[in-house]
Amino acid sequence: MTTHQFQPRLSLSRPGPLRVVDRLLAVARAGWDGWTARRRRAHQFDAVMDLSPSTLKDIGAPDWLVSASESRREVDAHRLDEMRLGGRELPSRW
């Protein structure tokens, strides 16, 4: 078999520095993908925690999740009450 002088040559391996760069990019991409997956799960969990306890009971959520949602709502209500009381306690000159 004869080769033509204009026939492209196929390189079977990449040069060493390019392989190192490819590995580094793969590691960085894996780290970024893991971080985004963890953030997505955290946002999904927060979205579930924002559901009312009755809704969570209706969909069959575990008791610990219903309890955590109730306590989260109580904390939020307590913060609102503190903010409302804080506004009333301002000096009269305000």
C-alpha positions as CSV (number, residue, x, y, z in Angstrom):
1,M,0.0,0.0,0.0
2,T,1.4,3.3,-1.0
3,T,0.7,6.6,0.7
4,H,-0.1,9.8,-1.1
5,Q,2.0,12.8,0.0
6,F,-1.2,14.8,0.7
7,Q,-2.9,12.1,2.7
8,P,-3.5,13.4,6.3
9,R,-1.7,11.5,9.0
10,L,-3.7,10.3,12.0
11,S,-1.9,10.9,15.3
12,L,-2.8,8.2,17.8
13,S,-1.8,10.0,20.9
14,R,-1.8,13.6,22.0
15,P,1.4,15.4,23.1
16,G,2.2,15.1,26.8
17,P,1.4,18.7,27.8
18,L,-2.0,18.6,26.1
19,R,-2.8,15.4,28.0
20,V,-1.9,17.0,31.3
21,V,-4.1,20.0,30.4
22,D,-7.0,17.6,29.4
23,R,-6.7,15.9,32.8
24,L,-6.7,19.2,34.7
25,L,-9.7,20.4,32.8
26,A,-11.5,17.1,33.5
27,V,-10.8,17.4,37.3
28,A,-12.0,21.0,37.3
29,R,-15.1,20.1,35.4
30,A,-15.9,17.2,37.8
31,G,-15.5,19.6,40.8
32,W,-17.7,22.2,39.2
33,D,-20.4,19.6,38.3
34,G,-20.3,18.2,41.9
35,W,-20.7,21.7,43.3
36,T,-23.6,22.6,41.1
37,A,-25.3,19.3,41.9
38,R,-24.9,20.0,45.7
39,R,-26.3,23.5,45.2
40,R,-29.3,22.1,43.2
41,R,-30.1,19.6,45.9
42,A,-29.9,22.4,48.6
43,H,-32.3,24.5,46.6
44,Q,-34.7,21.6,46.1
45,F,-34.6,20.9,49.8
46,D,-35.3,24.5,50.6
47,A,-38.2,24.4,48.2
48,V,-39.7,21.4,50.0
49,M,-39.1,23.0,53.4
50,D,-41.2,26.0,52.2
51,L,-44.2,23.8,51.8
52,S,-46.8,23.9,54.5
53,P,-46.8,21.0,57.1
54,S,-50.3,20.0,55.9
55,T,-49.1,19.7,52.3
56,L,-46.1,17.7,53.4
57,K,-48.4,15.3,55.3
58,D,-50.7,15.0,52.3
59,I,-47.9,14.0,50.0
60,G,-46.6,11.5,52.6
61,A,-43.4,13.2,53.7
62,P,-41.5,11.7,56.6
63,D,-42.4,13.0,60.1
64,W,-38.9,14.6,60.6
65,L,-39.5,16.7,57.5
66,V,-42.9,17.8,58.6
67,S,-41.5,18.7,62.0
68,A,-38.6,20.6,60.5
69,S,-41.0,22.5,58.3
70,E,-43.2,23.4,61.3
71,S,-40.2,24.6,63.3
72,R,-38.9,26.6,60.4
73,R,-42.3,28.4,60.0
74,E,-42.3,29.1,63.8
75,V,-38.9,30.7,63.6
76,D,-39.9,32.8,60.6
77,A,-43.1,33.9,62.5
78,H,-41.0,34.7,65.6
79,R,-38.7,36.9,63.5
80,L,-41.6,38.8,62.0
81,D,-43.0,39.4,65.5
82,E,-39.7,40.7,66.7
83,M,-39.5,43.1,63.7
84,R,-43.0,44.3,64.3
85,L,-42.3,44.9,68.0
86,G,-39.0,46.5,67.2
87,G,-40.8,49.1,65.1
88,R,-43.1,50.0,67.9
89,E,-40.4,50.5,70.4
90,L,-38.7,53.3,68.5
91,P,-38.4,56.6,70.4
92,S,-41.3,59.1,69.9
93,R,-39.0,61.5,68.1
94,W,-38.8,59.1,65.2
